[in-house]
Amino acid sequence: MRKQPPRFVEIYSQRTEGTTKILLDMATGVNYLYHQEGYSGGLTVMRNPDGSPVVTPPQQLFPNLYQQG
């Protein structure tokens, strides 16, 4: 049986006074922005200028996971 990729993958991380990450939903391709500072944090869908969610096809970033075989 083939191993399933994780549902969410961290595709970007930046540390300043807190931590900012971009998470990719491997099932839908939707990008989420997560920020944590101290004891608080927040998660939101990243949006394009027209209000639609930012979508990155997982196959674009992880082609080896989607090869036949």
C-alpha positions, -999 to +999 in steps of 0.1 A: +000+000+000+013+035-009+019+059+020-005+089+020+011+124+021+001+145+051-030+167+049-012+199+057+024+208+047+044+238+058+057+255+026+071+287+042+083+298+076+097+331+089+108+340+124+107+376+136+093+385+170+068+356+164+065+328+139+047+331+105+040+301+084+022+293+052+005+259+052-007+241+021-038+218+023-026+189+002-062+178-006-075+211-019-044+232-026-057+261-005-030+282+013-034+292+050-014+318+069-006+310+105+010+335+129+020+329+165+035+353+189+038+346+227+007+327+239-015+337+210-019+327+174-042+328+144-050+310+112-067+324+081-072+315+045-049+335+022-069+354-005-062+368-039-071+404-047-105+393-060-113+375-028-108+340-040-086+317-020-049+313-030-045+278-045-012+261-052-016+227-068+004+203-046+017+186-078+035+218-086+055+218-054+058+181-048+059+164-082+075+132-068+045+125-046+023+123-077+043+102-101+027+070-112+043+038-101 
